[in-house]
Amino acid sequence: QVQLVESGGGLVQPGGALRLSCAASGSIFSINDMGWFRQAPGKERELVAALATGGSTNYADSVKGRFTISRDNAKNTVYLQMNSLKPEDTAVYYCNVRQRLGWSASWGQGTQVTVSS
């Protein structure tokens, strides 16, 4: 089983920035992608950003140009730099890893991001 521990969330004003971190451990064999998802109240969980081992990235249209995903392969850690935050970015943010069988079925506790004045 994969263990995922997210951190770095908080309360920030519109236009502000936050940096999220996530460490993966446990049944880690060969990670293809590392990614960030988010779930706002009353909405389904959505993919925010993903970064493949080879370096290719995939961002949700709503965060392009504002969020940047990066990773430290040696530490199985993924980061999400979030700039120019908007109230609609408010959500619980989760990370996940994709290995041979797909994204991990187990999720961490997530980290709350609240953008409000």
C-alpha positions in Angstrom: 0.0 0.0 0.0 1.2 3.5 -0.8 1.2 6.1 2.0 0.8 9.8 1.0 1.4 12.7 3.3 0.5 16.2 2.1 1.4 19.5 3.8 1.6 23.2 3.1 -2.0 24.2 2.9 -3.5 27.2 4.7 -5.5 30.3 4.5 -4.3 32.9 2.0 -5.8 36.1 0.5 -6.7 36.2 -3.2 -3.5 36.8 -5.3 -1.4 35.1 -2.7 0.8 32.0 -3.0 1.3 28.7 -1.3 3.6 25.7 -1.8 2.3 22.2 -1.2 4.5 19.2 -0.5 3.7 15.5 -0.6 5.9 12.6 0.3 5.1 9.1 -1.0 6.2 5.9 0.8 5.3 2.3 1.2 4.7 0.1 -1.9 6.7 2.3 -4.2 8.3 0.4 -7.1 8.4 2.5 -10.2 6.6 5.8 -10.3 5.4 7.0 -13.7 3.5 10.1 -12.8 3.1 12.1 -9.6 0.1 14.4 -9.4 -2.0 16.8 -7.5 -5.8 16.5 -7.2 -8.3 18.7 -5.4 -11.8 18.4 -4.2 -14.0 21.4 -3.4 -17.2 21.0 -1.3 -20.0 19.4 -3.3 -17.7 18.7 -6.3 -15.9 15.7 -7.5 -12.2 15.3 -7.1 -10.3 16.6 -10.1 -6.8 16.4 -11.5 -4.9 19.7 -11.0 -1.5 18.8 -12.3 0.6 15.8 -13.1 4.3 15.4 -13.8 5.7 12.3 -15.6 9.1 10.9 -14.8 10.3 12.0 -18.2 9.3 15.6 -17.4 6.1 16.1 -19.3 3.4 18.0 -17.5 -0.4 18.2 -17.6 -2.3 21.0 -16.0 -6.0 21.7 -15.6 -7.0 24.6 -17.8 -8.1 26.5 -14.7 -4.6 26.6 -13.2 -2.4 26.9 -16.3 0.1 29.7 -15.9 -0.5 30.0 -12.1 0.5 26.6 -10.7 3.8 24.7 -11.2 4.3 21.1 -10.3 7.8 19.7 -9.5 9.2 16.5 -8.0 12.2 15.1 -6.3 12.5 11.5 -7.6 15.1 10.5 -5.1 12.7 11.4 -2.2 9.5 10.4 -3.9 8.2 13.9 -3.2 6.1 16.1 -5.3 5.5 19.8 -4.9 2.8 22.3 -6.1 3.7 25.9 -6.3 0.5 27.9 -6.4 0.6 31.6 -7.4 -2.1 34.1 -8.0 -4.6 32.1 -6.0 -8.3 32.7 -6.5 -11.2 31.9 -4.2 -12.2 29.1 -6.6 -9.0 27.4 -5.8 -10.4 26.7 -2.4 -10.4 22.9 -1.9 -8.7 20.0 -0.1 -5.6 19.1 -2.1 -4.4 15.5 -2.5 -1.4 14.0 -4.1 -1.1 10.6 -5.7 1.3 8.5 -7.7 0.7 6.4 -10.8 2.7 3.2 -11.1 2.2 0.3 -13.5 -1.4 -0.4 -12.4 -2.5 3.2 -12.4 -3.1 5.8 -9.7 -2.9 4.6 -6.1 -6.2 3.5 -4.7 -5.2 4.9 -1.3 -5.2 8.6 -0.6 -3.7 10.7 2.1 -5.5 13.0 4.4 -5.1 15.9 2.0 -4.3 19.5 2.9 -6.9 22.3 3.0 -6.3 25.4 0.9 -8.6 28.3 1.6 -8.4 31.5 -0.5 -10.4 34.3 1.1 -10.1 37.9 2.0 
